[in-house]
Structure formats: C-alpha cells, structure tokens
Amino acid sequence: MKTVVWFGFVLGALSAAGTVIVTRTGETATLQCQSYMRTLEWLRESEIVFSDRKYSRKVKTDLTQRSIVKQSNLVISNVKPADAGSFTCKSDGRIHQQTLVVVSVSADPSAELHPGSKVTLQCEVNGLSPSPTIQWQRPDGSPLAGPSQTVEPVALSDAGTWACKFTYGGEMYTQNLPIKVKEPVTTTTPPPVSSKNSKNDPKNPETPSTSAQPDLPNAAGQLLGLSWWMWVVIGVGCLVVVLLMVLVIVLCKRIKRRKRKLQMMKDGRQLLTPRQYCQCNCPAAAAKPQQGRRREKPSVPPLQPLLME
C-alpha cells in the first residue's frame, strides 16, 4: 500500500513539473509554450516574468531584465543558478508547466594541469526538489559517487572528458567537463662514450674497438651546435660585408680626390681672371670746360633806398 501511494506521489510531482529543461550556468535557455491569440503570461513560481495584460503587476528583477519573449517562448540569457525552478506558461487560459534545471560544473584550478598536481571537481544541480543523486564519471568510464571529487595526484590518464551525471524522473542527464593535463617534457641524453679502448676492456671482449668511431663524423661536422653548411653561409655573409665596406671606402676616397681637384682648378681660374692696372704717379688731366653751358650773370646787389636828407 505504501509503495502504491509513493508511486502516485511521484507521478503527481512529475506531472506537475511538466517538461524538464537542463542547461548550464552562463548559457541561454528557451522555455517553450503554445501559441496564443489573446493573452500570454509567464510566471516563475508566483513571480510574474512576462505578461501582456494591461493591469498586471510587473516588477523589474534581474530575471525579467534578462528574459525576452519570442512569439510565445520565454528566452533567458546568461542563466544563473538562482533562475532555476518551476515556470508556468498561461496561454489563453491554458496552463503549461516546465522545470528549469541549472547545472554548474567547475574545476579548481581551471587551467591546464601538470602531472602530480591537485584538482577539485564540483557539480551542482539547482531547480530540483528533492536533490538528485550526483556522480562523476572518469574519462575511462569508472564512476565516482558524490558531487565533489578531489583528484590527487593528477596523472596523464586523468586527461579527457569528465561527466557529471544525475537522474530525475527516470531519465539520465549529463553535463561534461573537459580536463587537460600537460605532458612532461622528456629530454633524451646520449649514452656516455667510453674513452678506453674496447679491446683492453675485459668486460666487453666482443665489442669492436671502432664502436665510438661512427660518432666522429657527426662531431666533426658540427661545431658549437651548428652544421658545416651553416658555417659556410656565415663565412660567405661575412665576406660580402667586408667587400661592401672596402667598396664604400674606395668610393669615398675617390669622391674626396675629385672634389679636391675641382677646387684646385677653380682656384687657378680665379688667379688668371683679374687685370693688372698701372698705378703711376702721373698728374691728372685738367678738366675740360663744359661746352654749351651758359655763364651765369653776376648777381646784382639789391638797391638800397636813398636816404632823404
């Protein structure tokens, strides 16, 4: 009898919850509703998210500012865990209920991991009551019970996709979380070359004495880590630079020599151009009287008035 009652209670809860929409934090969720002709209203629990009625009480909240209605569907952008819960759509008097489930999966630290380090995985499911059972699944498929898992030390086998799984209403839901592990840098060191002759070594009587000779061409072909053809290129480049410097020096000397020659020719011309004038102690010639010039009459003194006696 108790089993029947419990089964009926679960069916009633599922029918009341309606469709379950599962999304992750930061994503965009779309809640669908039937098309309407007269009135449309969206509610979260008892809070009005959208209503086209004139006299409805509309309160601006963070959820309403991030929600828009396209046709009859409610679109919520940048979903937050606080948005999870039961949503009701009233279209022309018809009621359709949906449950928005917001799943948050994270890794701390979230950057690329190194072998031997520590990482904590967290999975939170918001919007379901009672809370479902959560488990993690490793990349190799092995399960780990619990919403929080700590992996220490991290190995290369831990790299891959970790899955957070939970069950609700007889259906399994999964949210994936990729984990990257950086492979260690492997440095290969050459085997040590024995300086002793292998013939005199009693431990290796079968080893020929020329065992270290194949490495000689490589050692001779490389100097300071560079191969022979790179040294040839460097030598040719240095030779070209030296030739260019010599050419520049020769051109500069020729230009200076030409300028000096032109200056000497210019100075020689200036010495030949001035005339030699005779500077004698001869008396200067008398100035000739100017012809055609009228002599001026002597000025007549002004008449003085006669004094009357």
Disulfide bonds with the S-S distance in Angstrom:
Cys33-Cys89 1.73
Cys123-Cys164 1.76
